[in-house]
């Protein structure tokens, strides 16, 4: 049983890999015994794993397993881990673990049974682990890999290195931070390309096939990943697709729940549940909703696609304002909590208010807020309470 898996593992290990490492690579504590890397399809989880394998000593006994391999389905993860550790296995890597039934049970058993075996796994959604038994969450070190930031895109495009900044540092010193970057490159020259095709690392090798590949990845999330993780009738998969198209065509603040329910033939409770599933899978972002896991129990105030590249898949012609807000939400949400405020577009971490708009946007809508800023598209360097939109792409 192990030999065919070892042969495939050795072949995978010899693949040529990109030199560029995502920011998360340097943040993972690879000394832990059980590590989970979660994130949307196409974010670069598999590449990160293979890059780590390249850094592991050649004499280390490694088994790299793709979770939907027939032998995994036949024997199960625990049996494979048991056989591997019997021959001195030290590192077991499981890619796309959400495709395995009862993966949380098997991971718990492996962790509790084999103290000399390190396990690293990837999955399409951190929510799947969050909803697993609490004892697994206590055992595993979990990391989330988001889509490429604008900062990372600039590094890939220019070969330059740019440091990430904290939100507090950005708010306090944004003119100087912007000036330092602008003195090296012209960020506004690169922003349209990022908004169109720069969110997923595979854009570099995909070229003209980027959009079909992104479409395929998005359909796999809806048709395969979500049904594998959560109980959903097969005939409701089309409802998820319709939801994505309708939300893509709507303004973030113009979501008609009754219209959505009628169009996709779902009641309100089920609609909110499905919106939560799409968010967990990395396709949507909900603002203003109170949630527990993926069970949305109140109306979300605003709905966004997860990132700007998805517009080309689901509706192609986003309005400028929607595109700006989607970019801002995508860049802020990795480290920060976003909600919909009484005035302005975003309330961040419960204390900062932001109004997102074009270069001429004023503070009129947020004039009564004490900690509020205008985020302006088309602005190279900001002044006082007006910050360039592109600079928020440097938060990770």
C-alpha positions as CSV (number, residue, x, y, z in Angstrom):
1,X,0.0,0.0,0.0
2,X,2.7,2.5,0.9
3,X,5.0,1.8,-2.1
4,X,2.8,3.4,-4.7
5,X,2.2,6.4,-2.5
6,X,6.0,6.7,-1.9
7,X,6.7,6.6,-5.6
8,X,4.2,9.4,-6.3
9,X,5.5,11.4,-3.4
10,X,9.1,11.2,-4.7
11,X,7.9,12.3,-8.1
12,X,6.1,15.3,-6.6
13,X,9.1,16.2,-4.6
14,X,11.3,16.6,-7.7
15,X,9.0,19.2,-9.3
16,X,10.5,22.6,-10.2
17,X,9.1,25.3,-7.9
18,X,8.8,29.1,-8.0
19,X,11.6,30.9,-6.0
20,X,9.2,33.3,-4.5
21,X,7.8,32.4,-1.1
22,X,4.5,33.7,0.3
23,X,4.8,35.7,3.5
24,X,3.2,32.9,5.5
25,X,6.1,30.6,4.8
26,X,8.3,32.6,7.2
27,X,5.6,32.7,9.9
28,X,4.8,29.0,10.2
29,X,6.4,27.2,13.2
30,X,7.4,24.0,11.4
31,X,8.6,22.5,14.7
32,X,5.0,21.7,15.7
33,X,3.7,18.1,15.3
34,X,0.4,19.0,13.7
35,X,0.1,21.9,11.3
36,X,-2.9,23.0,9.2
37,X,-2.7,25.5,6.4
38,X,-6.1,26.6,5.2
39,X,-7.1,28.9,2.4
40,X,-9.0,29.3,-0.9
41,X,-8.2,27.2,-3.9
42,X,-5.3,28.8,-5.9
43,X,-3.9,30.8,-3.0
44,X,-0.6,28.8,-3.1
45,X,-1.0,26.2,-0.3
46,X,0.4,23.3,-2.3
47,X,3.4,25.4,-3.5
48,X,4.1,26.4,0.1
49,X,4.2,22.8,1.2
50,X,6.5,21.7,-1.7
51,X,8.8,24.6,-0.9
52,X,9.0,23.4,2.7
53,X,9.8,19.9,1.4
54,X,12.7,21.4,-0.6
55,X,14.0,22.8,2.7
56,X,13.8,19.5,4.6
57,X,16.9,17.4,4.8
58,X,17.0,14.8,2.0
59,X,17.5,12.0,4.5
60,X,14.2,12.8,6.2
61,X,11.6,10.1,5.5
62,X,8.7,12.0,3.9
63,X,5.4,10.9,2.5
64,X,3.4,13.4,0.5
65,X,-0.2,12.3,0.0
66,X,-2.9,13.8,-2.1
67,X,-6.1,13.3,-0.2
68,X,-8.3,12.2,-3.1
69,X,-5.9,9.4,-4.1
70,X,-7.8,6.1,-4.4
71,X,-5.5,4.4,-1.9
72,X,-6.4,7.1,0.7
73,X,-10.1,6.6,0.0
74,X,-9.6,2.8,0.3
75,X,-7.5,2.6,3.5
76,X,-8.0,5.9,5.3
77,X,-5.5,8.4,6.6
78,X,-4.9,6.6,9.9
79,X,-4.0,3.3,8.3
80,X,-1.6,5.0,5.9
81,X,0.1,6.9,8.8
82,X,0.4,3.7,10.8
83,X,2.1,1.9,7.9
84,X,4.4,4.8,7.2
85,X,5.6,5.2,10.8
86,X,6.4,1.5,10.9
87,X,9.0,2.0,8.2
88,X,10.5,5.0,10.1
89,X,8.3,7.7,8.5
90,X,9.0,11.2,10.0
91,X,6.9,13.7,8.0
92,X,3.5,13.1,6.6
93,X,2.0,15.8,4.3
94,X,-1.6,15.6,3.3
95,X,-2.8,18.0,0.6
96,X,-6.5,18.9,0.3
97,X,-7.5,17.1,3.5
98,X,-11.1,18.2,3.2
99,X,-11.6,15.5,0.5
100,X,-11.1,12.8,3.2
101,X,-14.1,11.6,5.1
102,X,-13.7,11.8,8.9
103,X,-10.3,13.6,8.6
104,X,-10.7,15.2,12.0
105,X,-11.0,11.8,13.7
106,X,-8.0,10.4,11.8
107,X,-5.8,13.4,12.6
108,X,-6.7,13.2,16.3
109,X,-5.7,9.5,16.3
110,X,-2.5,10.1,14.4
111,X,-1.5,12.9,16.7
112,X,-2.3,10.9,19.9
113,X,-0.7,7.7,18.6
114,X,2.6,8.6,16.9
115,X,4.8,11.1,18.8
116,X,7.6,10.9,16.3
117,X,5.5,11.6,13.2
118,X,5.0,15.2,12.1
119,X,1.8,15.9,10.1
120,X,1.2,19.0,7.9
121,X,-2.1,19.3,6.0
122,X,-3.9,21.8,3.8
123,X,-7.6,22.4,3.4
124,X,-9.9,24.6,1.6
125,X,-11.5,26.2,4.6
126,X,-10.5,27.0,8.1
127,X,-14.1,26.7,9.1
128,X,-14.0,23.0,8.5
129,X,-11.4,22.7,11.2
130,X,-13.1,25.2,13.5
131,X,-16.3,23.2,13.3
132,X,-14.4,19.9,14.0
133,X,-14.2,18.6,17.5
134,X,-12.6,21.0,19.9
135,X,-9.8,18.6,20.8
136,X,-8.5,18.7,17.2
137,X,-8.4,22.5,17.3
138,X,-6.3,22.3,20.5
139,X,-3.9,19.9,18.9
140,X,-3.3,21.6,15.6
141,X,-1.5,24.8,14.8
142,X,-3.7,26.4,12.2
143,X,-2.6,29.0,9.7
144,X,-4.7,30.8,7.0
145,X,-3.2,31.7,3.6
146,X,-5.1,34.5,1.9
147,X,-4.9,35.6,-1.7
148,X,-1.8,37.6,-2.8
149,X,-1.6,41.0,-1.3
150,X,-0.9,44.0,-3.6
151,X,2.5,44.2,-1.9
152,X,3.3,40.6,-2.8
153,X,2.1,41.2,-6.4
154,X,4.5,44.2,-6.7
155,X,7.4,42.0,-5.4
156,X,6.6,39.4,-8.1
157,X,6.3,42.0,-10.8
158,X,9.3,44.1,-10.0
159,X,11.7,41.8,-8.2
160,X,11.9,44.5,-5.5
161,X,11.3,43.7,-1.8
162,X,8.7,45.7,0.2
163,X,8.1,45.4,3.9
164,X,4.6,44.9,5.2
165,X,3.2,47.6,7.5
166,X,0.7,47.5,10.4
167,X,-2.5,49.4,10.2
168,X,-1.6,51.7,13.1
169,X,1.7,52.6,11.4
170,X,-0.1,53.2,8.1
171,X,-2.6,55.6,9.8
172,X,0.1,57.5,11.7
173,X,2.6,57.8,8.9
174,X,1.0,57.1,5.6
175,X,2.5,60.1,3.6
176,X,6.1,58.9,4.4
177,X,5.3,55.3,3.8
178,X,3.8,56.1,0.5
179,X,6.7,58.4,-0.5
180,X,9.2,55.6,0.3
181,X,7.4,53.2,-2.1
182,X,6.7,55.8,-4.8
183,X,10.4,56.8,-4.9
184,X,11.2,53.2,-6.0
185,X,8.2,52.3,-8.2
186,X,4.9,53.7,-9.4
187,X,2.3,51.6,-7.6
188,X,-0.7,53.1,-9.5
189,X,0.8,51.7,-12.7
190,X,0.5,48.2,-11.3
191,X,-2.8,48.4,-9.5
192,X,-5.2,47.8,-12.5
193,X,-3.3,44.5,-13.4
194,X,-3.6,43.3,-9.8
195,X,-7.3,44.1,-9.6
196,X,-7.8,42.1,-12.8
197,X,-5.5,39.1,-12.5
198,X,-3.1,39.5,-9.6
199,X,-4.9,37.9,-6.6
200,X,-3.8,34.3,-7.2
201,X,-0.1,33.2,-7.5
202,X,-0.8,31.0,-10.5
203,X,-1.4,34.1,-12.7
204,X,2.4,34.0,-13.4
205,X,2.4,30.8,-15.4
206,X,-1.3,30.9,-16.5
207,X,-1.0,33.8,-18.9
208,X,-4.0,33.9,-21.2
209,X,-5.4,30.8,-19.5
210,X,-5.8,32.6,-16.1
211,X,-9.5,33.3,-16.4
212,X,-10.5,29.8,-17.4
213,X,-8.3,28.4,-14.6
214,X,-9.9,30.7,-12.1
215,X,-13.3,29.8,-13.3
216,X,-12.5,26.1,-13.0
217,X,-11.2,26.6,-9.4
218,X,-14.3,28.6,-8.4
219,X,-16.6,25.9,-9.8
220,X,-14.6,23.2,-8.0
221,X,-15.2,25.1,-4.7
222,X,-18.9,25.3,-5.3
223,X,-19.4,21.8,-6.9
224,X,-16.9,19.8,-4.9
225,X,-15.4,21.5,-1.8
226,X,-18.5,22.9,-0.2
227,X,-20.6,19.7,-0.6
228,X,-17.6,17.7,0.8
229,X,-17.5,19.8,3.9
230,X,-21.1,20.6,4.6
231,X,-24.4,18.8,4.1
232,X,-26.0,20.4,1.0
233,X,-28.3,18.8,-1.5
234,X,-26.7,18.4,-5.0
235,X,-29.6,20.3,-6.6
236,X,-28.8,23.3,-4.4
237,X,-25.4,23.7,-6.0
238,X,-26.9,25.7,-8.8
239,X,-28.4,28.0,-6.2
240,X,-24.9,28.8,-5.0
241,X,-23.8,29.6,-8.5
242,X,-26.8,31.9,-9.0
243,X,-26.1,33.6,-5.8
244,X,-22.6,34.4,-6.8
245,X,-23.7,35.9,-10.2
246,X,-26.5,38.0,-8.6
247,X,-24.2,39.3,-5.8
248,X,-21.5,40.1,-8.3
249,X,-24.0,42.3,-10.3
250,X,-25.3,44.1,-7.2
251,X,-23.9,47.1,-5.4
252,X,-22.5,46.0,-1.9
253,X,-25.2,48.2,-0.2
254,X,-28.0,47.2,-2.5
255,X,-28.7,43.6,-1.6
256,X,-32.4,42.7,-1.8
257,X,-32.8,39.6,0.4
258,X,-36.4,38.9,-0.8
259,X,-35.3,39.2,-4.4
260,X,-32.3,36.8,-3.8
261,X,-34.6,34.3,-2.0
262,X,-37.0,34.3,-4.9
263,X,-34.4,34.0,-7.6
264,X,-32.5,31.1,-6.1
265,X,-35.7,29.5,-4.6
266,X,-34.4,29.5,-1.0
267,X,-36.0,30.6,2.2
268,X,-34.3,33.4,4.2
269,X,-32.7,31.1,6.8
270,X,-31.2,28.8,4.1
271,X,-30.1,31.8,2.1
272,X,-28.1,33.1,5.0
273,X,-26.6,29.7,5.6
274,X,-25.5,29.5,2.0
275,X,-24.0,32.9,2.1
276,X,-22.0,31.7,5.1
277,X,-20.8,28.7,3.2
278,X,-19.6,30.8,0.3
279,X,-17.7,33.0,2.7
280,X,-16.1,30.0,4.4
281,X,-15.0,28.7,1.0
282,X,-13.3,32.0,0.1
283,X,-15.7,33.3,-2.5
284,X,-17.7,35.9,-0.6
285,X,-17.1,38.3,2.3
286,X,-20.0,39.3,4.6
287,X,-20.1,42.6,6.6
288,X,-22.3,43.4,9.5
289,X,-23.5,39.8,10.1
290,X,-23.6,38.1,13.5
291,X,-22.4,34.6,12.9
292,X,-21.5,31.4,14.7
293,X,-19.3,29.3,12.5
294,X,-21.0,29.4,9.1
295,X,-24.6,29.8,10.4
296,X,-25.6,33.3,9.6
297,X,-28.4,34.3,12.0
298,X,-29.0,37.9,10.9
299,X,-29.1,39.8,7.7
300,X,-25.6,40.8,6.5
301,X,-25.4,44.6,5.8
302,X,-23.0,44.3,2.9
303,X,-21.8,41.5,0.7
304,X,-18.6,41.5,-1.4
305,X,-16.8,39.0,-3.6
306,X,-13.7,37.8,-1.7
307,X,-11.3,39.6,-4.1
308,X,-11.5,41.7,-7.3
309,X,-10.3,38.9,-9.7
310,X,-13.6,37.0,-9.1
311,X,-15.6,39.7,-11.0
312,X,-14.2,38.4,-14.3
313,X,-15.6,35.0,-13.4
314,X,-19.1,35.9,-12.2
315,X,-20.1,39.2,-13.9
316,X,-17.0,40.8,-15.6
317,X,-18.1,44.5,-15.4
318,X,-17.9,45.7,-11.8
319,X,-18.6,49.3,-11.0
320,X,-15.6,51.4,-9.9
321,X,-16.9,51.9,-6.4
322,X,-17.6,48.2,-5.9
323,X,-14.1,47.3,-7.1
324,X,-12.5,49.8,-4.7
325,X,-14.4,48.6,-1.7
326,X,-13.7,44.9,-2.6
327,X,-10.0,45.6,-2.8
328,X,-10.0,47.4,0.6
329,X,-12.0,44.6,2.3
330,X,-9.8,42.0,0.8
331,X,-6.6,43.6,2.0
332,X,-7.9,44.5,5.5
333,X,-9.7,41.3,6.4
334,X,-6.6,39.1,7.0
335,X,-5.5,40.9,10.2
336,X,-8.6,42.9,11.0
337,X,-12.3,42.6,11.7
338,X,-14.6,44.5,9.3
339,X,-18.1,45.7,10.0
340,X,-20.6,48.1,8.4
341,X,-20.7,51.4,10.3
342,X,-23.5,53.9,10.8
343,X,-21.6,56.4,8.6
344,X,-18.8,55.5,6.1
345,X,-18.1,52.3,4.3
346,X,-16.1,50.2,6.8
347,X,-15.7,50.0,10.6
348,X,-12.4,48.3,11.3
349,X,-11.7,46.6,14.6
350,X,-14.6,48.4,16.1
351,X,-12.8,51.7,16.2
352,X,-11.6,53.1,12.8
353,X,-14.1,54.3,10.2
354,X,-13.1,54.5,6.5
355,X,-14.9,56.0,3.5
356,X,-13.7,54.6,0.2
357,X,-13.9,56.5,-3.0
358,X,-12.2,58.3,-5.9
359,X,-9.4,60.8,-5.8
360,X,-11.9,63.7,-5.1
361,X,-13.7,61.9,-2.3
362,X,-14.3,64.2,0.7
363,X,-14.9,63.6,4.4
364,X,-18.5,64.7,4.1
365,X,-20.0,61.3,4.9
366,X,-17.7,60.8,8.0
367,X,-17.4,64.4,9.2
368,X,-18.9,63.5,12.6
369,X,-16.6,60.6,13.2
370,X,-13.5,61.2,15.4
371,X,-11.3,58.4,14.1
372,X,-12.1,58.4,10.4
373,X,-10.2,58.5,7.1
374,X,-11.0,58.8,3.4
375,X,-9.4,56.1,1.3
376,X,-8.9,57.5,-2.2
377,X,-8.3,55.6,-5.4
378,X,-6.0,57.3,-8.0
379,X,-4.0,59.0,-5.2
380,X,-0.3,58.4,-5.1
381,X,0.6,60.1,-1.8
382,X,-2.0,61.1,0.8
383,X,-2.3,64.1,3.1
384,X,-3.6,64.2,6.6
385,X,-7.0,62.4,6.7
386,X,-6.9,61.1,3.1
387,X,-4.9,57.9,2.4
388,X,-4.1,56.2,-1.0
389,X,-6.1,53.1,-1.6
390,X,-3.1,51.2,-2.9
391,X,-1.2,51.5,0.3
392,X,-3.7,49.3,2.2
393,X,-2.3,46.5,-0.1
394,X,0.8,46.5,2.1
395,X,-0.8,45.2,5.3
396,X,0.4,41.6,4.7
